[in-house]
Amino acid sequence: MNRLYFLPFVMFFWSCGSSFLPKPKGYNRIVLPAVSYQMLDDHGPYSFEYSSSAQISQDTSWIAEPNWINIYYPYFGANVQLTYKPINRDSLVEDYLNDSFRLTGKHQVKASAIDEKILFLKNGNVASVSELSGEVPSPFQFHITDSTRHFLRGAVYFETSTKNDSLAPSIEFIKNDMVHLLNTLEWN
């Protein structure tokens, strides 16, 4: 019977040990929405399919030009800025391409790598995409042109300061949506 009274005291003093193990780092769980697309119709010089989980809005920044739009993902707090430029006698596609590469190059300060690829798309178009690694404000950018009449550039931005490795599932989701957009893009 004396042993039963002694057992709680032993357990109390034994549990007050000085060893401490820190918990491992945890990351937010990101549940991705279902993948479905809808058509952007009657929007000037281009049309494409975009994610049903996104919202289209006109770009209202002070430098915005006609046919510039934002594709906003409220679930991710992400925005894809699409800038369109018509190609005519006064403008050269080379100037737009140089501007696009220059804007991507501005991220070199924070980027640990910039992986540029050429995509040959199902619709016969060719696009240039840039995946930026590291703590950059825009982890994915692209441009596409028919080289005679149309030029479209896109850049993905997040509204958060969360590190991009934590945002990797969200970045991959939006990147896949942008590749789908490029595959379904049609010039009007």
C-alpha atoms as a printed R data frame, in Angstrom:
    type eleno elety resid chain resno       x      y       z
1   ATOM     1    CA   MET     A     1   0.000  0.000   0.000
2   ATOM     2    CA   ASN     A     2   2.889  2.401   0.730
3   ATOM     3    CA   ARG     A     3   4.139  1.919  -2.794
4   ATOM     4    CA   LEU     A     4   0.951  3.385  -4.268
5   ATOM     5    CA   TYR     A     5   1.430  6.637  -2.312
6   ATOM     6    CA   PHE     A     6   5.072  6.811  -3.305
7   ATOM     7    CA   LEU     A     7   4.406  6.336  -7.082
8   ATOM     8    CA   PRO     A     8   2.772  9.788  -7.753
9   ATOM     9    CA   PHE     A     9   5.698 11.596  -6.092
10  ATOM    10    CA   VAL     A    10   8.208  9.685  -8.208
11  ATOM    11    CA   MET     A    11   6.279 10.432 -11.406
12  ATOM    12    CA   PHE     A    12   6.003 14.132 -10.476
13  ATOM    13    CA   PHE     A    13   9.736 14.578  -9.936
14  ATOM    14    CA   TRP     A    14  10.645 12.425 -12.921
15  ATOM    15    CA   SER     A    15   8.429 14.457 -15.281
16  ATOM    16    CA   CYS     A    16  10.246 17.666 -14.384
17  ATOM    17    CA   GLY     A    17  13.349 16.697 -16.308
18  ATOM    18    CA   SER     A    18  15.497 19.314 -18.006
19  ATOM    19    CA   SER     A    19  15.588 17.780 -21.495
20  ATOM    20    CA   PHE     A    20  13.755 19.839 -24.098
21  ATOM    21    CA   LEU     A    21  13.092 18.962 -27.729
22  ATOM    22    CA   PRO     A    22  11.980 21.788 -30.036
23  ATOM    23    CA   LYS     A    23   9.104 21.159 -32.380
24  ATOM    24    CA   PRO     A    24   9.963 20.983 -36.082
25  ATOM    25    CA   LYS     A    25   9.013 23.914 -38.292
26  ATOM    26    CA   GLY     A    26   5.505 23.726 -39.639
27  ATOM    27    CA   TYR     A    27   4.067 25.116 -42.837
28  ATOM    28    CA   ASN     A    28   0.568 26.192 -43.730
29  ATOM    29    CA   ARG     A    29  -1.466 23.539 -45.446
30  ATOM    30    CA   ILE     A    30  -2.714 24.788 -48.780
31  ATOM    31    CA   VAL     A    31  -5.790 23.011 -50.124
32  ATOM    32    CA   LEU     A    32  -5.926 23.683 -53.854
33  ATOM    33    CA   PRO     A    33  -9.263 24.418 -55.539
34  ATOM    34    CA   ALA     A    34 -10.681 22.134 -58.214
35  ATOM    35    CA   VAL     A    35  -9.341 22.777 -61.701
36  ATOM    36    CA   SER     A    36 -11.939 24.110 -64.122
37  ATOM    37    CA   TYR     A    37 -11.801 26.804 -66.781
38  ATOM    38    CA   GLN     A    38 -14.058 29.347 -68.427
39  ATOM    39    CA   MET     A    39 -13.641 31.365 -71.591
40  ATOM    40    CA   LEU     A    40 -12.761 35.061 -71.640
41  ATOM    41    CA   ASP     A    41 -14.804 36.230 -74.591
42  ATOM    42    CA   ASP     A    42 -15.106 39.536 -76.359
43  ATOM    43    CA   HIS     A    43 -12.152 41.142 -74.682
44  ATOM    44    CA   GLY     A    44 -10.550 43.078 -77.459
45  ATOM    45    CA   PRO     A    45  -7.637 41.576 -79.325
46  ATOM    46    CA   TYR     A    46  -7.366 38.269 -77.452
47  ATOM    47    CA   SER     A    47  -9.376 35.501 -75.820
48  ATOM    48    CA   PHE     A    48  -8.376 32.536 -73.677
49  ATOM    49    CA   GLU     A    49  -9.566 30.136 -71.005
50  ATOM    50    CA   TYR     A    50  -8.861 31.100 -67.402
51  ATOM    51    CA   SER     A    51  -9.452 29.438 -64.044
52  ATOM    52    CA   SER     A    52 -12.968 29.428 -62.613
53  ATOM    53    CA   SER     A    53 -11.411 30.245 -59.236
54  ATOM    54    CA   ALA     A    54 -10.075 33.556 -60.611
55  ATOM    55    CA   GLN     A    55 -11.681 36.928 -61.266
56  ATOM    56    CA   ILE     A    56 -10.969 39.212 -64.221
57  ATOM    57    CA   SER     A    57 -10.705 42.967 -63.696
58  ATOM    58    CA   GLN     A    58  -9.530 45.885 -65.777
59  ATOM    59    CA   ASP     A    59  -6.094 47.222 -64.855
60  ATOM    60    CA   THR     A    60  -6.688 50.619 -63.239
61  ATOM    61    CA   SER     A    61  -3.090 51.614 -62.517
62  ATOM    62    CA   TRP     A    62  -1.925 55.014 -63.730
63  ATOM    63    CA   ILE     A    63   0.202 53.431 -66.483
64  ATOM    64    CA   ALA     A    64  -2.519 51.051 -67.701
65  ATOM    65    CA   GLU     A    65  -3.327 50.942 -71.379
66  ATOM    66    CA   PRO     A    66  -6.377 49.542 -73.156
67  ATOM    67    CA   ASN     A    67  -6.715 45.747 -72.941
68  ATOM    68    CA   TRP     A    68  -4.535 45.435 -69.819
69  ATOM    69    CA   ILE     A    69  -6.250 43.162 -67.299
70  ATOM    70    CA   ASN     A    70  -5.649 41.463 -63.964
71  ATOM    71    CA   ILE     A    71  -6.502 37.867 -63.219
72  ATOM    72    CA   TYR     A    72  -7.024 37.827 -59.462
73  ATOM    73    CA   TYR     A    73  -6.985 34.634 -57.366
74  ATOM    74    CA   PRO     A    74  -8.727 35.605 -54.094
75  ATOM    75    CA   TYR     A    75  -8.067 32.206 -52.501
76  ATOM    76    CA   PHE     A    76  -4.298 32.596 -52.932
77  ATOM    77    CA   GLY     A    77  -4.067 36.376 -52.674
78  ATOM    78    CA   ALA     A    78  -2.348 36.350 -56.064
79  ATOM    79    CA   ASN     A    79  -2.658 38.527 -59.117
80  ATOM    80    CA   VAL     A    80  -1.576 37.915 -62.706
81  ATOM    81    CA   GLN     A    81  -1.003 41.165 -64.549
82  ATOM    82    CA   LEU     A    82  -1.559 40.857 -68.289
83  ATOM    83    CA   THR     A    83  -0.266 43.691 -70.450
84  ATOM    84    CA   TYR     A    84  -1.142 43.798 -74.123
85  ATOM    85    CA   LYS     A    85   0.613 45.854 -76.790
86  ATOM    86    CA   PRO     A    86  -0.450 46.123 -80.419
87  ATOM    87    CA   ILE     A    87   2.331 45.889 -82.954
88  ATOM    88    CA   ASN     A    88   2.141 48.486 -85.720
89  ATOM    89    CA   ARG     A    89   4.456 50.624 -87.841
90  ATOM    90    CA   ASP     A    90   5.453 52.801 -84.896
91  ATOM    91    CA   SER     A    91   6.256 49.917 -82.557
92  ATOM    92    CA   LEU     A    92   8.627 47.052 -83.074
93  ATOM    93    CA   VAL     A    93   8.169 43.634 -81.539
94  ATOM    94    CA   GLU     A    94  11.872 43.720 -80.691
95  ATOM    95    CA   ASP     A    95  11.268 46.670 -78.335
96  ATOM    96    CA   TYR     A    96   8.508 44.780 -76.511
97  ATOM    97    CA   LEU     A    97  10.653 41.660 -76.222
98  ATOM    98    CA   ASN     A    98  13.553 43.686 -74.835
99  ATOM    99    CA   ASP     A    99  11.233 45.357 -72.304
100 ATOM   100    CA   SER     A   100   9.901 41.971 -71.214
101 ATOM   101    CA   PHE     A   101  13.389 40.540 -70.663
102 ATOM   102    CA   ARG     A   102  14.475 43.762 -68.923
103 ATOM   103    CA   LEU     A   103  11.521 43.585 -66.503
104 ATOM   104    CA   THR     A   104  12.297 39.946 -65.727
105 ATOM   105    CA   GLY     A   105  15.976 40.824 -65.289
106 ATOM   106    CA   LYS     A   106  15.114 43.404 -62.612
107 ATOM   107    CA   HIS     A   107  14.438 40.449 -60.294
108 ATOM   108    CA   GLN     A   108  18.065 39.268 -60.502
109 ATOM   109    CA   VAL     A   109  18.848 41.167 -57.305
110 ATOM   110    CA   LYS     A   110  16.760 38.734 -55.238
111 ATOM   111    CA   ALA     A   111  16.508 35.727 -57.548
112 ATOM   112    CA   SER     A   112  18.690 32.723 -56.883
113 ATOM   113    CA   ALA     A   113  17.951 31.491 -60.423
114 ATOM   114    CA   ILE     A   114  15.966 32.467 -63.506
115 ATOM   115    CA   ASP     A   115  14.992 29.537 -65.700
116 ATOM   116    CA   GLU     A   116  13.855 30.691 -69.144
117 ATOM   117    CA   LYS     A   117  12.101 28.261 -71.464
118 ATOM   118    CA   ILE     A   118  10.453 28.352 -74.865
119 ATOM   119    CA   LEU     A   119   7.073 26.605 -74.987
120 ATOM   120    CA   PHE     A   120   5.703 25.262 -78.254
121 ATOM   121    CA   LEU     A   121   1.990 25.380 -77.572
122 ATOM   122    CA   LYS     A   122  -0.878 23.175 -78.736
123 ATOM   123    CA   ASN     A   123  -2.478 26.115 -80.551
124 ATOM   124    CA   GLY     A   124   0.643 26.587 -82.715
125 ATOM   125    CA   ASN     A   125   1.923 29.643 -80.841
126 ATOM   126    CA   VAL     A   126   5.324 29.927 -79.211
127 ATOM   127    CA   ALA     A   127   5.727 31.501 -75.765
128 ATOM   128    CA   SER     A   128   8.689 32.380 -73.592
129 ATOM   129    CA   VAL     A   129   8.281 31.637 -69.868
130 ATOM   130    CA   SER     A   130  10.563 32.546 -66.981
131 ATOM   131    CA   GLU     A   131  10.491 30.750 -63.636
132 ATOM   132    CA   LEU     A   132  12.244 32.730 -60.927
133 ATOM   133    CA   SER     A   133  13.587 31.020 -57.801
134 ATOM   134    CA   GLY     A   134  14.280 32.703 -54.485
135 ATOM   135    CA   GLU     A   135  12.448 35.440 -52.630
136 ATOM   136    CA   VAL     A   136  11.266 37.350 -55.686
137 ATOM   137    CA   PRO     A   137   8.005 39.308 -55.958
138 ATOM   138    CA   SER     A   138   7.084 37.595 -59.233
139 ATOM   139    CA   PRO     A   139   7.966 33.876 -59.410
140 ATOM   140    CA   PHE     A   140   6.536 33.293 -62.907
141 ATOM   141    CA   GLN     A   141   6.455 35.512 -65.997
142 ATOM   142    CA   PHE     A   142   5.764 34.963 -69.684
143 ATOM   143    CA   HIS     A   143   5.292 36.681 -73.006
144 ATOM   144    CA   ILE     A   144   3.795 35.615 -76.303
145 ATOM   145    CA   THR     A   145   3.514 37.290 -79.680
146 ATOM   146    CA   ASP     A   146   2.477 36.539 -83.222
147 ATOM   147    CA   SER     A   147   5.352 38.923 -84.204
148 ATOM   148    CA   THR     A   148   3.184 40.949 -86.592
149 ATOM   149    CA   ARG     A   149   0.155 42.353 -84.707
150 ATOM   150    CA   HIS     A   150  -0.043 41.244 -81.050
151 ATOM   151    CA   PHE     A   151   2.167 41.066 -77.955
152 ATOM   152    CA   LEU     A   152   1.005 39.851 -74.518
153 ATOM   153    CA   ARG     A   153   3.054 39.740 -71.313
154 ATOM   154    CA   GLY     A   154   2.047 38.241 -67.965
155 ATOM   155    CA   ALA     A   155   3.554 38.320 -64.474
156 ATOM   156    CA   VAL     A   156   2.353 36.569 -61.297
157 ATOM   157    CA   TYR     A   157   2.445 38.530 -58.020
158 ATOM   158    CA   PHE     A   158   1.424 37.513 -54.485
159 ATOM   159    CA   GLU     A   159   0.023 39.934 -51.896
160 ATOM   160    CA   THR     A   160   1.941 38.303 -49.060
161 ATOM   161    CA   SER     A   161   5.477 38.376 -47.751
162 ATOM   162    CA   THR     A   162   5.416 34.618 -47.123
163 ATOM   163    CA   LYS     A   163   8.500 32.902 -48.446
164 ATOM   164    CA   ASN     A   164   8.116 31.390 -51.896
165 ATOM   165    CA   ASP     A   165   9.050 27.891 -50.725
166 ATOM   166    CA   SER     A   166   5.915 27.966 -48.543
167 ATOM   167    CA   LEU     A   167   3.904 29.229 -51.511
168 ATOM   168    CA   ALA     A   168   5.226 26.514 -53.849
169 ATOM   169    CA   PRO     A   169   1.877 24.664 -54.227
170 ATOM   170    CA   SER     A   170   0.074 27.950 -54.979
171 ATOM   171    CA   ILE     A   171   2.767 29.046 -57.436
172 ATOM   172    CA   GLU     A   172   2.608 25.687 -59.220
173 ATOM   173    CA   PHE     A   173  -1.219 25.865 -59.417
174 ATOM   174    CA   ILE     A   174  -1.173 29.348 -60.960
175 ATOM   175    CA   LYS     A   175   1.731 28.447 -63.245
176 ATOM   176    CA   ASN     A   176  -0.296 25.516 -64.623
177 ATOM   177    CA   ASP     A   177  -3.248 27.880 -65.131
178 ATOM   178    CA   MET     A   178  -1.008 30.288 -67.067
179 ATOM   179    CA   VAL     A   179   0.287 27.490 -69.304
180 ATOM   180    CA   HIS     A   180  -3.353 26.534 -69.951
181 ATOM   181    CA   LEU     A   181  -4.098 30.187 -70.748
182 ATOM   182    CA   LEU     A   182  -1.222 30.235 -73.245
183 ATOM   183    CA   ASN     A   183  -2.398 26.972 -74.835
184 ATOM   184    CA   THR     A   184  -5.916 28.344 -75.353
185 ATOM   185    CA   LEU     A   185  -4.945 31.902 -76.357
186 ATOM   186    CA   GLU     A   186  -6.416 33.135 -79.629
187 ATOM   187    CA   TRP     A   187  -5.751 36.477 -81.260
188 ATOM   188    CA   ASN     A   188  -8.872 38.291 -82.463
